Amino acid sequence: MADRPGARRLAVAAVGALALAGSAPAPAPAQDAGPPAAPTPVLVDRIVAIVDEEPILQSDLERETELYRLERQYAGEPVADDPAVVRREILDRLIESKLIIAAAKQADMSVDPEAVSGSVDQKIRQFEEHFGSREAFERELARSGMTVADYRARMAVQLRDQQYLRLVVGKFIRPDIEVLENEVRDYYLANLAQMPTEPDSLTIADILVPVQPSVEARRRVQDKVARIQTDLKGGLPFADAARRHSEDAAAARGGLVGAVGKDDLYDPGLARAVFALAAGQVSEPVVTPRGVHLVRVDEVREDGKRVISQVFLPVSATEQDVAAARAQAEAARARVLGGESFALVASEVSADLASARNGGVLGTFRLEDLSETFQAALADLAEGAVSEPVLTTAGWYVFKVLARKPGHMYTYEELAEQLRQAVESRKIEAALAEYVKSLRKRFFIDEKG
C-alpha cells in the first residue's frame, strides 16, 4: 500500500479526537458573560501504535495482556515478572497481527465470522471445564478485570487474527517450503535425547478389599441423621441444620454447595438422588464412600443444573478397621500364593466388581499412567508375581502382573511423519519471521512509546 501522509495524518487526528471526551467546543456565551471556563479534557484511551492507518489502543494492549496471562495460567506456563517485557511481547504480537491482516486484506482474503464465533464458544467451554464451572471461570476473569463478554470479544479478535494468519501462511509461506528426507533424519539424530519413548506397559489383575467403618460408627451416624431429619420436620431451617451439624467446608455457608450438573457429582447414586428432587425438596439420606448426605435442592435452573445445599456427615474408619481390612487382603493373597486361581479368589473377595466379573483382570496400562502408589507397587514386580497389599483411599489392593512389555525408544520410521511436520513447522516459523520483516517495510508503523 502506498504511503499517504496526508490521509494518514487525517486518520490519526480523527482517532485522536475520539480519544478525548469533553473537548468539543462549548456554545458561544452571551456577551455579558465572563470568559467561559475551558473544558477539562478527560483521557478515555490513547493510541500506543499505528499500523497501516489502523490504531492499537492502550485498552487493546491492556486487555490482550490480561488474556495472555489467563492463557499462560491455563497452560500451566510462567509469565515474565517484568511488566515491560510482557508489554513489549504483547505489543509486538499486536503489531504483527495488524501487519498480517493488512497483507491478507490486500490479497482480498476474508474469514468466516460464524466459524470464529463457534471457536470462541468452544474455547469458553474448555475454560469452564478447566476451572470447574461457569461461575468459577467468571470469578477468574473478574480477577483480571474482565467479564465473559470482554473475554468473548477479545478471543473473537484473537481467533480471527489466527484465521488470517493461516490464510497468509497457506498462500504466501507454505507453497515455498520444501522438506527433504535428509533434513528430517538430521533433525532426528540431533534431537535423540528429546525423542519420545514407549514406556513399560503391564496387564494387571486386582483384588480390592475396602476399609469398612465399624458397625458402631455407622450406627452413630445413622442416629445423628435421624435426629437431624426430625429437627427439619419440626421446622428447623435447612441452613441452620447445616451450620450446626454438617462436617464439610460448606457448613459455614449454611450447607450451600452451589450449582451442579449431573456429571459434577462424584457419586452416581448421589447424582440420581439430587436430580430426582424438585426445588425445595430434601433427599433421604444418601450413603456414599465418603459418608452420608442430606441434600436440599434450592433452585432448578433453566440450563438443568441444580443449586444445592447439604448436610454431610463422614463415616470414618478407625485404625482397627484399616487393620481388619488388611488382614482380609493378606488372607486373599495367601490363598493365591497357596495355589488357588487368582480369578477365583477375585470373584469371591474383590469389591472391585467390574474387574471381579472378569477374573480380576483390570486391563493393560502404561506404567507412567498409573498413580504413584500403583507405580511404586508394580514397578519391580515380575510377570506372574503377586504384590503385597497396597493401601489406597479405596481400600487394600492386591495386584498380579499377568504380562509385562518393556518400553523402548521409537524408531525413526515410527516417528517419520511427526518429524517431518516438526521440521516443516520450524521452516514455516523462520520464513514467517522474514515475511513479517518485509511487511514492516511495506506498511506504515508508528509506535507512540
Buried (B, 14 or more C-beta within 10 A) or exposed (E): EEEEEEEBEEBBEEBEEEBBEEEEEEEEEEEEEEEEEEEEEEEEBBBBBBBBBBBBBBEBBBBBBBBBBBBBBBEEEEBEEEEEEBBEEBBEBBBBBBBBBBBBEEEEBEBEEEEBBEBBEEBBEEBBEEBEBBEBBBEBBEEBEBEBEBBBBBBBBBBBBBBBBBBBBEEBBBEEBEBEEEBBBEBBEEEEEEBEEEBBBBBBBBBBBBBBBBEEBBEBBBEBBEEBBEBBEEEEEBBEBBBEBBEBEBBEBBBBBBBBBEEBBEBEEBBEBBBEBEEEEBBEBBBBEBBBBBBBBBEBEEEEBBBBBBBBBEBEBEEEBBEBBBEBBBEBBEBBEEEEEBBEBBBEBBBBEEBBEBBBBBEEBEBEEBEEEBEEBBEEBEEEEBBBBBBBEEBBBBBBBBEBBEEEEBEEEBBBEBBBEBBBEBBBEEBBEEBBEEBEEEBBBEEEE
